[in-house]
């Protein structure tokens, strides 16, 4: 029998989470702090911020076997096919070392017309990785990006110690569902995870499906989170939710940037506009799901003529983001702008179309991650190595 050693599940072994909630089962990682969670009544935001995209356990050990007891909560949107079980990715010294799923777990059924949620309790399960090399190594276990996860226990067959600081820069990123990555095949296959790996950065991913809406509590969260690099990929959610008009959008962008700069006055800060999405390039939202031959696809309901009255499209928000960042960059040399179509544009759409007309699949995520690594972390990019390391000021 294996002589197991248990390790507490706390901030010493968890990265990418901004808060840990103690539950009846264990601890639940959150990507927004408790004070921020009190400020939004939106049940969907409560759901997605608790999905641990980018959150991982990191430790150093000579263990050849690792077990992690978890209680997943999987979400089923009524009228749509259930998502597959979430994937746990294991990295050994930064390289793929295993992949696993967990049966069972809670099932959260969501009525998208009323946002009523019904929870059906289920059993906890165990993620097991065995046959690991028997030498001291850095282990990372990336949690599923699209299902809530309660961590119950971590066991190894050799002692665990905190992973040493490798000098990697902390990259704080905020974006929409494309940054959250529920359509990627695994947590390390989201485009931010891929770009962070290529750029040798420590990722804190505040990609929040449907909720990159320039919320003040998200700006204050970013203001208060230590970071060496910051990026904001904004614009698509105000369009597809039809949440604001051009008159409100511009000041909201300014206010968000002002707040972030209160805590990070000199940090390299990149504003990224939306990637190509043909259904919303010139058509306002809202965007709704519909069935197409048994598959869920999205359609924009707005009238293109309404752009004249201030309704937003992707073309409109790109122009506004470019204008705002150009004006601010005159006094802020560490502020940068990237047109999202440089990450995924018309040629990419022709080769790798959006399966549901809105979100990239894993191949699309890889394309976006590779482009971001080249254009942003590359030698001529705003996050290039060798630039002055930022100091967080709070």
C-alpha positions as a Markdown table, in Angstrom:
| # | Residue | x | y | z |
|---|---|---|---|---|
| 1 | Unk | 0.0 | 0.0 | 0.0 |
| 2 | Unk | 1.1 | 3.6 | -0.8 |
| 3 | Unk | 2.3 | 5.5 | 2.2 |
| 4 | Unk | 0.5 | 8.8 | 1.4 |
| 5 | Unk | 1.5 | 12.3 | 2.7 |
| 6 | Unk | -1.2 | 14.9 | 2.8 |
| 7 | Unk | -0.5 | 18.6 | 2.0 |
| 8 | Unk | -2.8 | 21.5 | 3.0 |
| 9 | Unk | -4.6 | 23.1 | 0.1 |
| 10 | Unk | -3.9 | 26.8 | 0.6 |
| 11 | Unk | -2.3 | 29.7 | -1.1 |
| 12 | Unk | 1.2 | 28.1 | -0.7 |
| 13 | Unk | 0.3 | 25.6 | -3.4 |
| 14 | Unk | -2.4 | 27.4 | -5.4 |
| 15 | Unk | -1.7 | 30.0 | -8.1 |
| 16 | Unk | -4.1 | 31.9 | -10.3 |
| 17 | Unk | -6.8 | 32.2 | -7.7 |
| 18 | Unk | -7.6 | 35.5 | -5.9 |
| 19 | Unk | -9.6 | 34.0 | -3.1 |
| 20 | Unk | -10.3 | 30.6 | -1.4 |
| 21 | Unk | -13.7 | 29.9 | 0.0 |
| 22 | Unk | -14.0 | 27.3 | 2.7 |
| 23 | Unk | -16.9 | 25.0 | 2.0 |
| 24 | Unk | -18.4 | 21.9 | 3.6 |
| 25 | Unk | -16.3 | 19.7 | 1.3 |
| 26 | Unk | -13.0 | 21.7 | 1.2 |
| 27 | Unk | -11.9 | 24.9 | -0.5 |
| 28 | Unk | -13.3 | 26.5 | -3.7 |
| 29 | Unk | -11.0 | 28.8 | -5.7 |
| 30 | Unk | -12.4 | 32.1 | -6.9 |
| 31 | Unk | -11.1 | 34.4 | -9.5 |
| 32 | Unk | -12.7 | 37.5 | -8.0 |
| 33 | Unk | -12.3 | 38.4 | -4.3 |
| 34 | Unk | -15.1 | 38.1 | -1.7 |
| 35 | Unk | -15.8 | 41.8 | -1.5 |
| 36 | Unk | -16.2 | 42.0 | -5.3 |
| 37 | Unk | -18.6 | 39.0 | -5.3 |
| 38 | Unk | -20.9 | 40.9 | -2.9 |
| 39 | Unk | -21.3 | 43.6 | -5.6 |
| 40 | Unk | -22.8 | 41.7 | -8.4 |
| 41 | Unk | -26.3 | 40.0 | -8.4 |
| 42 | Unk | -25.7 | 38.3 | -11.8 |
| 43 | Unk | -26.0 | 34.6 | -11.2 |
| 44 | Unk | -24.1 | 33.9 | -14.4 |
| 45 | Unk | -21.1 | 35.9 | -13.3 |
| 46 | Unk | -21.2 | 34.2 | -9.9 |
| 47 | Unk | -21.0 | 30.9 | -11.9 |
| 48 | Unk | -18.2 | 31.8 | -14.3 |
| 49 | Unk | -15.9 | 33.5 | -11.8 |
| 50 | Unk | -15.9 | 30.3 | -9.7 |
| 51 | Unk | -14.8 | 28.3 | -12.7 |
| 52 | Unk | -11.1 | 28.1 | -12.2 |
| 53 | Unk | -9.7 | 29.0 | -15.6 |
| 54 | Unk | -5.9 | 29.4 | -15.2 |
| 55 | Unk | -6.0 | 28.2 | -11.6 |
| 56 | Unk | -3.4 | 25.5 | -10.8 |
| 57 | Unk | -1.7 | 23.7 | -8.0 |
| 58 | Unk | 2.1 | 24.2 | -8.1 |
| 59 | Unk | 4.6 | 22.4 | -5.9 |
| 60 | Unk | 8.0 | 20.7 | -5.9 |
| 61 | Unk | 8.3 | 17.0 | -5.0 |
| 62 | Unk | 10.1 | 13.8 | -5.9 |
| 63 | Unk | 6.7 | 11.9 | -5.7 |
| 64 | Unk | 5.9 | 9.3 | -8.4 |
| 65 | Unk | 2.2 | 9.3 | -7.6 |
| 66 | Unk | -0.2 | 12.2 | -6.9 |
| 67 | Unk | -3.9 | 12.1 | -5.9 |
| 68 | Unk | -6.3 | 15.0 | -5.7 |
| 69 | Unk | -9.7 | 14.6 | -4.2 |
| 70 | Unk | -12.2 | 17.0 | -5.8 |
| 71 | Unk | -15.9 | 17.8 | -5.9 |
| 72 | Unk | -16.7 | 19.2 | -9.4 |
| 73 | Unk | -19.9 | 21.1 | -10.2 |
| 74 | Unk | -20.8 | 20.7 | -13.8 |
| 75 | Unk | -23.2 | 23.1 | -15.6 |
| 76 | Unk | -25.9 | 22.0 | -18.0 |
| 77 | Unk | -27.7 | 24.8 | -19.9 |
| 78 | Unk | -31.3 | 23.6 | -20.6 |
| 79 | Unk | -31.8 | 22.9 | -24.3 |
| 80 | Unk | -28.1 | 22.5 | -25.1 |
| 81 | Unk | -25.9 | 19.4 | -25.0 |
| 82 | Unk | -24.0 | 18.8 | -21.8 |
| 83 | Unk | -20.4 | 19.8 | -21.7 |
| 84 | Unk | -17.9 | 16.9 | -21.4 |
| 85 | Unk | -16.3 | 16.3 | -18.0 |
| 86 | Unk | -13.6 | 18.8 | -17.2 |
| 87 | Unk | -9.9 | 17.9 | -17.8 |
| 88 | Unk | -7.1 | 18.1 | -15.2 |
| 89 | Unk | -3.7 | 18.7 | -16.9 |
| 90 | Unk | -0.5 | 17.7 | -15.2 |
| 91 | Unk | 2.8 | 19.4 | -16.1 |
| 92 | Unk | 6.2 | 18.1 | -15.0 |
| 93 | Unk | 8.8 | 20.9 | -15.1 |
| 94 | Unk | 6.6 | 22.8 | -17.5 |
| 95 | Unk | 6.0 | 19.9 | -19.9 |
| 96 | Unk | 2.9 | 17.7 | -20.3 |
| 97 | Unk | 2.9 | 14.8 | -17.9 |
| 98 | Unk | -0.6 | 13.5 | -17.8 |
| 99 | Unk | -4.3 | 14.2 | -18.2 |
| 100 | Unk | -7.3 | 13.0 | -16.2 |
| 101 | Unk | -11.0 | 13.5 | -15.6 |
| 102 | Unk | -13.2 | 12.8 | -12.6 |
| 103 | Unk | -16.6 | 11.0 | -12.7 |
| 104 | Unk | -19.5 | 12.1 | -10.6 |
| 105 | Unk | -19.8 | 15.5 | -9.0 |
| 106 | Unk | -22.7 | 18.0 | -8.7 |
| 107 | Unk | -24.9 | 18.9 | -11.6 |
| 108 | Unk | -26.1 | 22.5 | -11.9 |
| 109 | Unk | -29.0 | 22.9 | -14.3 |
| 110 | Unk | -29.5 | 26.4 | -15.7 |
| 111 | Unk | -32.6 | 27.8 | -17.3 |
| 112 | Unk | -31.3 | 30.4 | -19.6 |
| 113 | Unk | -34.6 | 32.2 | -19.9 |
| 114 | Unk | -34.9 | 32.9 | -16.2 |
| 115 | Unk | -31.4 | 32.0 | -15.0 |
| 116 | Unk | -33.0 | 29.8 | -12.4 |
| 117 | Unk | -30.5 | 27.2 | -11.2 |
| 118 | Unk | -31.2 | 23.8 | -9.8 |
| 119 | Unk | -28.4 | 21.8 | -8.1 |
| 120 | Unk | -28.3 | 18.1 | -8.0 |
| 121 | Unk | -25.7 | 16.9 | -5.5 |
| 122 | Unk | -23.2 | 14.2 | -6.6 |
| 123 | Unk | -20.2 | 12.4 | -5.2 |
| 124 | Unk | -16.7 | 13.6 | -5.0 |
| 125 | Unk | -13.9 | 11.9 | -7.0 |
| 126 | Unk | -10.2 | 11.5 | -7.2 |
| 127 | Unk | -7.7 | 12.6 | -9.8 |
| 128 | Unk | -4.8 | 10.2 | -10.0 |
| 129 | Unk | -1.4 | 10.6 | -11.7 |
| 130 | Unk | 1.1 | 7.8 | -11.4 |
| 131 | Unk | 4.4 | 6.8 | -12.9 |
| 132 | Unk | 6.0 | 10.2 | -12.5 |
| 133 | Unk | 9.8 | 10.5 | -12.6 |
| 134 | Unk | 11.4 | 9.9 | -9.2 |
| 135 | Unk | 13.4 | 13.0 | -8.9 |
| 136 | Unk | 12.8 | 16.5 | -7.6 |
| 137 | Unk | 10.6 | 18.3 | -10.1 |
| 138 | Unk | 8.0 | 21.1 | -10.3 |
| 139 | Unk | 4.5 | 19.8 | -10.6 |
| 140 | Unk | 1.5 | 21.8 | -11.9 |
| 141 | Unk | -2.1 | 20.5 | -11.9 |
| 142 | Unk | -4.3 | 22.8 | -13.9 |
| 143 | Unk | -7.9 | 22.7 | -12.9 |
| 144 | Unk | -10.8 | 22.4 | -15.4 |
| 145 | Unk | -11.5 | 25.8 | -16.9 |
| 146 | Unk | -15.3 | 25.5 | -17.3 |
| 147 | Unk | -16.5 | 23.7 | -14.1 |
| 148 | Unk | -16.5 | 24.8 | -10.5 |
| 149 | Unk | -14.1 | 22.8 | -8.4 |
| 150 | Unk | -13.9 | 22.2 | -4.7 |
| 151 | Unk | -10.6 | 20.9 | -3.6 |
| 152 | Unk | -10.7 | 18.4 | -0.8 |
| 153 | Unk | -7.3 | 16.7 | -0.3 |
| 154 | Unk | -3.9 | 16.5 | -1.9 |
| 155 | Unk | -1.8 | 13.3 | -1.4 |
| 156 | Unk | 1.6 | 12.3 | -2.6 |
| 157 | Unk | 4.0 | 9.4 | -2.0 |
| 158 | Unk | 6.9 | 11.8 | -1.2 |
| 159 | Unk | 7.1 | 15.1 | 0.7 |
| 160 | Unk | 5.9 | 18.4 | -1.0 |
| 161 | Unk | 7.5 | 21.8 | -0.7 |
| 162 | Unk | 6.5 | 25.1 | -2.2 |
| 163 | Unk | 7.8 | 25.6 | -5.7 |
| 164 | Unk | 10.7 | 28.1 | -5.8 |
| 165 | Unk | 10.3 | 31.5 | -7.4 |
| 166 | Unk | 11.6 | 31.1 | -11.0 |
| 167 | Unk | 11.6 | 34.8 | -11.6 |
| 168 | Unk | 8.7 | 34.7 | -14.0 |
| 169 | Unk | 6.7 | 37.8 | -14.6 |
| 170 | Unk | 3.1 | 37.8 | -13.4 |
| 171 | Unk | 0.7 | 38.5 | -16.3 |
| 172 | Unk | -2.8 | 39.7 | -15.2 |
| 173 | Unk | -5.3 | 39.3 | -18.0 |
| 174 | Unk | -9.0 | 40.2 | -18.3 |
| 175 | Unk | -11.3 | 39.2 | -21.1 |
| 176 | Unk | -14.5 | 37.5 | -22.3 |
| 177 | Unk | -15.4 | 33.9 | -22.8 |
| 178 | Unk | -12.7 | 33.6 | -25.5 |
| 179 | Unk | -10.1 | 34.4 | -22.7 |
| 180 | Unk | -12.0 | 32.2 | -20.2 |
| 181 | Unk | -11.7 | 29.3 | -22.7 |
| 182 | Unk | -14.7 | 26.9 | -22.1 |
| 183 | Unk | -14.4 | 25.7 | -25.7 |
| 184 | Unk | -10.8 | 24.7 | -25.4 |
| 185 | Unk | -10.0 | 21.0 | -25.0 |
| 186 | Unk | -8.3 | 21.5 | -21.7 |
| 187 | Unk | -7.1 | 24.1 | -19.2 |
| 188 | Unk | -3.6 | 24.4 | -20.7 |
| 189 | Unk | -5.1 | 24.7 | -24.2 |
| 190 | Unk | -6.8 | 28.1 | -23.7 |
| 191 | Unk | -5.1 | 30.8 | -25.6 |
| 192 | Unk | -4.0 | 32.7 | -22.4 |
| 193 | Unk | -2.4 | 29.5 | -21.0 |
| 194 | Unk | -0.6 | 28.9 | -24.3 |
| 195 | Unk | 0.7 | 32.4 | -24.5 |
| 196 | Unk | 1.8 | 32.4 | -20.9 |
| 197 | Unk | 3.8 | 29.3 | -21.4 |
| 198 | Unk | 5.4 | 30.7 | -24.6 |
| 199 | Unk | 6.2 | 34.0 | -22.8 |
| 200 | Unk | 7.4 | 32.3 | -19.6 |
| 201 | Unk | 4.9 | 34.2 | -17.5 |
| 202 | Unk | 2.8 | 33.4 | -14.5 |
| 203 | Unk | -0.8 | 33.7 | -15.6 |
| 204 | Unk | -3.7 | 35.2 | -13.5 |
| 205 | Unk | -6.7 | 34.8 | -15.9 |
| 206 | Unk | -9.7 | 37.0 | -15.3 |
| 207 | Unk | -11.3 | 35.9 | -18.5 |
| 208 | Unk | -15.0 | 35.9 | -17.4 |
| 209 | Unk | -17.5 | 34.4 | -19.9 |
| 210 | Unk | -20.0 | 37.0 | -20.9 |
| 211 | Unk | -18.7 | 39.5 | -18.3 |
| 212 | Unk | -15.9 | 41.6 | -19.7 |
| 213 | Unk | -18.3 | 44.5 | -19.3 |
| 214 | Unk | -15.9 | 47.1 | -17.8 |
| 215 | Unk | -17.3 | 46.5 | -14.3 |
| 216 | Unk | -15.8 | 48.8 | -11.6 |
| 217 | Unk | -15.3 | 45.8 | -9.2 |
| 218 | Unk | -13.2 | 44.0 | -11.8 |
| 219 | Unk | -11.1 | 47.2 | -12.4 |
| 220 | Unk | -10.5 | 47.5 | -8.6 |
| 221 | Unk | -9.6 | 43.8 | -8.4 |
| 222 | Unk | -7.0 | 44.4 | -11.1 |
| 223 | Unk | -5.8 | 47.5 | -9.4 |
| 224 | Unk | -5.2 | 45.6 | -6.2 |
| 225 | Unk | -3.6 | 42.5 | -7.7 |
| 226 | Unk | 0.2 | 42.4 | -8.0 |
| 227 | Unk | 1.3 | 42.1 | -11.6 |
| 228 | Unk | 4.2 | 42.8 | -13.9 |
| 229 | Unk | 2.2 | 42.7 | -17.1 |
| 230 | Unk | -1.5 | 43.6 | -17.7 |
| 231 | Unk | -3.8 | 43.1 | -20.6 |
| 232 | Unk | -7.4 | 43.9 | -21.2 |
| 233 | Unk | -9.2 | 42.2 | -24.1 |
| 234 | Unk | -12.5 | 44.1 | -24.2 |
| 235 | Unk | -15.3 | 45.1 | -26.5 |
| 236 | Unk | -17.2 | 42.0 | -27.5 |
| 237 | Unk | -19.4 | 41.6 | -24.4 |
| 238 | Unk | -20.7 | 45.1 | -24.5 |
| 239 | Unk | -21.7 | 44.4 | -28.1 |
| 240 | Unk | -23.2 | 40.9 | -27.7 |
| 241 | Unk | -25.1 | 41.7 | -24.5 |
| 242 | Unk | -26.3 | 45.1 | -25.9 |
| 243 | Unk | -25.4 | 46.4 | -22.5 |
| 244 | Unk | -24.4 | 50.0 | -23.4 |
| 245 | Unk | -24.2 | 52.5 | -26.2 |
| 246 | Unk | -21.2 | 54.4 | -27.6 |
| 247 | Unk | -21.8 | 57.3 | -25.2 |
| 248 | Unk | -21.4 | 55.0 | -22.2 |
| 249 | Unk | -18.7 | 52.8 | -23.6 |
| 250 | Unk | -15.9 | 55.4 | -24.1 |
| 251 | Unk | -16.1 | 56.8 | -20.5 |
| 252 | Unk | -16.4 | 53.3 | -19.1 |
| 253 | Unk | -13.1 | 52.3 | -20.9 |
| 254 | Unk | -11.4 | 55.5 | -19.5 |
| 255 | Unk | -12.7 | 54.8 | -16.0 |
| 256 | Unk | -11.5 | 51.2 | -16.1 |
| 257 | Unk | -8.1 | 52.2 | -17.2 |
| 258 | Unk | -7.9 | 55.0 | -14.6 |
| 259 | Unk | -8.7 | 52.6 | -11.9 |
| 260 | Unk | -6.1 | 50.0 | -13.0 |
| 261 | Unk | -3.5 | 52.7 | -13.3 |
| 262 | Unk | -4.1 | 53.7 | -9.6 |
| 263 | Unk | -2.4 | 50.5 | -8.6 |
| 264 | Unk | -0.1 | 50.0 | -11.6 |
| 265 | Unk | 1.0 | 53.4 | -12.7 |
| 266 | Unk | 4.0 | 52.2 | -14.9 |
| 267 | Unk | 3.2 | 48.6 | -15.6 |
| 268 | Unk | 3.1 | 47.6 | -19.3 |
| 269 | Unk | -0.7 | 47.7 | -20.1 |
| 270 | Unk | -2.0 | 46.3 | -23.3 |
| 271 | Unk | -5.6 | 47.0 | -24.6 |
| 272 | Unk | -6.7 | 44.3 | -27.1 |
| 273 | Unk | -9.8 | 44.9 | -29.2 |
| 274 | Unk | -12.1 | 41.9 | -30.3 |
| 275 | Unk | -10.9 | 39.2 | -32.7 |
| 276 | Unk | -12.9 | 38.8 | -35.9 |
| 277 | Unk | -16.5 | 37.6 | -35.4 |
| 278 | Unk | -18.5 | 38.0 | -38.6 |
| 279 | Unk | -21.9 | 37.9 | -37.0 |
| 280 | Unk | -21.1 | 41.0 | -35.0 |
| 281 | Unk | -18.7 | 43.0 | -37.1 |
| 282 | Unk | -21.4 | 45.4 | -38.3 |
| 283 | Unk | -24.5 | 44.1 | -36.6 |
| 284 | Unk | -25.4 | 45.1 | -33.0 |
| 285 | Unk | -26.5 | 42.7 | -30.3 |
| 286 | Unk | -28.0 | 41.1 | -28.5 |
| 287 | Unk | -26.7 | 37.8 | -29.5 |
| 288 | Unk | -28.8 | 34.7 | -28.8 |
| 289 | Unk | -28.2 | 30.9 | -29.1 |
| 290 | Unk | -30.3 | 28.9 | -31.6 |
| 291 | Unk | -30.2 | 25.4 | -33.0 |
| 292 | Unk | -28.7 | 24.6 | -36.4 |
| 293 | Unk | -29.1 | 21.0 | -37.3 |
| 294 | Unk | -28.8 | 19.9 | -33.7 |
| 295 | Unk | -25.9 | 22.2 | -32.9 |
| 296 | Unk | -26.0 | 25.4 | -30.8 |
| 297 | Unk | -24.9 | 28.5 | -32.8 |
| 298 | Unk | -25.3 | 32.2 | -32.1 |
| 299 | Unk | -27.1 | 34.9 | -34.0 |
| 300 | Unk | -27.0 | 38.7 | -33.6 |
| 301 | Unk | -30.5 | 40.3 | -33.4 |
| 302 | Unk | -29.6 | 44.0 | -33.9 |
| 303 | Unk | -30.2 | 46.2 | -36.9 |
| 304 | Unk | -27.0 | 47.5 | -38.6 |
| 305 | Unk | -28.9 | 50.8 | -39.2 |
| 306 | Unk | -28.9 | 51.4 | -35.4 |
| 307 | Unk | -25.2 | 52.2 | -35.4 |
| 308 | Unk | -26.1 | 55.7 | -36.3 |
| 309 | Unk | -27.9 | 56.0 | -32.9 |
| 310 | Unk | -24.9 | 54.8 | -30.9 |
| 311 | Unk | -25.5 | 51.0 | -30.8 |
| 312 | Unk | -22.3 | 49.1 | -30.7 |
| 313 | Unk | -20.7 | 46.7 | -33.2 |
| 314 | Unk | -17.2 | 45.2 | -33.2 |
| 315 | Unk | -16.1 | 47.7 | -35.9 |
| 316 | Unk | -17.4 | 50.6 | -33.7 |
| 317 | Unk | -15.7 | 49.4 | -30.5 |
| 318 | Unk | -12.4 | 48.8 | -32.3 |
| 319 | Unk | -12.3 | 52.3 | -33.6 |
| 320 | Unk | -13.2 | 53.7 | -30.1 |
| 321 | Unk | -10.6 | 51.6 | -28.3 |
| 322 | Unk | -7.9 | 52.7 | -30.8 |
| 323 | Unk | -8.9 | 56.3 | -30.4 |
| 324 | Unk | -8.9 | 56.1 | -26.6 |
| 325 | Unk | -5.5 | 54.3 | -26.3 |
| 326 | Unk | -3.8 | 56.6 | -28.8 |
| 327 | Unk | -5.0 | 59.7 | -26.8 |
| 328 | Unk | -3.9 | 58.3 | -23.5 |
| 329 | Unk | -0.6 | 56.9 | -24.8 |
| 330 | Unk | 0.5 | 60.4 | -25.4 |
| 331 | Unk | 0.9 | 60.8 | -21.6 |
| 332 | Unk | 1.3 | 57.0 | -20.8 |
| 333 | Unk | 4.2 | 55.5 | -22.7 |
| 334 | Unk | 3.5 | 52.1 | -21.1 |
| 335 | Unk | 0.0 | 51.9 | -22.6 |
| 336 | Unk | -0.3 | 49.9 | -25.8 |
| 337 | Unk | -3.0 | 48.8 | -28.2 |
| 338 | Unk | -3.5 | 45.7 | -30.4 |
| 339 | Unk | -6.2 | 45.2 | -33.0 |
| 340 | Unk | -7.7 | 41.8 | -32.1 |
| 341 | Unk | -7.9 | 40.9 | -35.8 |
| 342 | Unk | -4.1 | 40.5 | -35.8 |
| 343 | Unk | -4.7 | 37.5 | -33.5 |
| 344 | Unk | -7.6 | 36.1 | -35.5 |
| 345 | Unk | -8.7 | 37.8 | -38.7 |
| 346 | Unk | -10.4 | 37.0 | -42.0 |
| 347 | Unk | -7.7 | 34.6 | -43.2 |
| 348 | Unk | -7.9 | 32.7 | -39.9 |
| 349 | Unk | -11.7 | 32.6 | -40.0 |
| 350 | Unk | -11.5 | 31.1 | -43.5 |
| 351 | Unk | -9.1 | 28.4 | -42.3 |
| 352 | Unk | -10.4 | 27.9 | -38.8 |
| 353 | Unk | -14.1 | 29.1 | -38.7 |
| 354 | Unk | -15.8 | 29.6 | -35.4 |
| 355 | Unk | -17.9 | 26.4 | -34.8 |
| 356 | Unk | -20.7 | 28.2 | -33.1 |
| 357 | Unk | -20.2 | 31.5 | -34.9 |
| 358 | Unk | -18.9 | 33.1 | -31.7 |
| 359 | Unk | -16.2 | 31.1 | -30.0 |
| 360 | Unk | -12.9 | 29.5 | -31.3 |
| 361 | Unk | -12.3 | 25.8 | -30.8 |
| 362 | Unk | -9.0 | 24.4 | -29.6 |
| 363 | Unk | -7.3 | 25.0 | -33.0 |
| 364 | Unk | -8.5 | 28.6 | -32.9 |
| 365 | Unk | -7.2 | 29.0 | -29.3 |
| 366 | Unk | -3.8 | 27.7 | -30.4 |
| 367 | Unk | -3.7 | 30.2 | -33.3 |
| 368 | Unk | -4.6 | 33.1 | -31.0 |
| 369 | Unk | -2.1 | 32.0 | -28.3 |
| 370 | Unk | 0.7 | 31.7 | -30.8 |
| 371 | Unk | 0.0 | 35.1 | -32.4 |
| 372 | Unk | -0.2 | 36.7 | -29.0 |
| 373 | Unk | 3.1 | 35.2 | -27.9 |
| 374 | Unk | 4.7 | 36.4 | -31.1 |
| 375 | Unk | 3.2 | 39.9 | -31.2 |
| 376 | Unk | 3.1 | 40.7 | -27.5 |
| 377 | Unk | 5.8 | 38.6 | -25.8 |
| 378 | Unk | 8.1 | 38.6 | -28.8 |
| 379 | Unk | 11.3 | 40.7 | -29.1 |
| 380 | Unk | 9.4 | 43.8 | -30.4 |
| 381 | Unk | 6.3 | 43.4 | -28.3 |
| 382 | Unk | 5.1 | 45.4 | -25.3 |
| 383 | Unk | 5.7 | 42.4 | -23.0 |
| 384 | Unk | 9.2 | 41.5 | -24.4 |
| 385 | Unk | 11.8 | 40.2 | -21.9 |
| 386 | Unk | 14.2 | 42.8 | -20.7 |
| 387 | Unk | 11.7 | 45.6 | -20.2 |
| 388 | Unk | 11.7 | 47.2 | -16.8 |
| 389 | Unk | 9.9 | 45.0 | -14.2 |
| 390 | Unk | 6.9 | 46.8 | -12.9 |
| 391 | Unk | 6.2 | 47.8 | -9.3 |
| 392 | Unk | 2.7 | 47.4 | -7.9 |
| 393 | Unk | 1.8 | 50.5 | -5.9 |
| 394 | Unk | -0.9 | 50.1 | -3.3 |
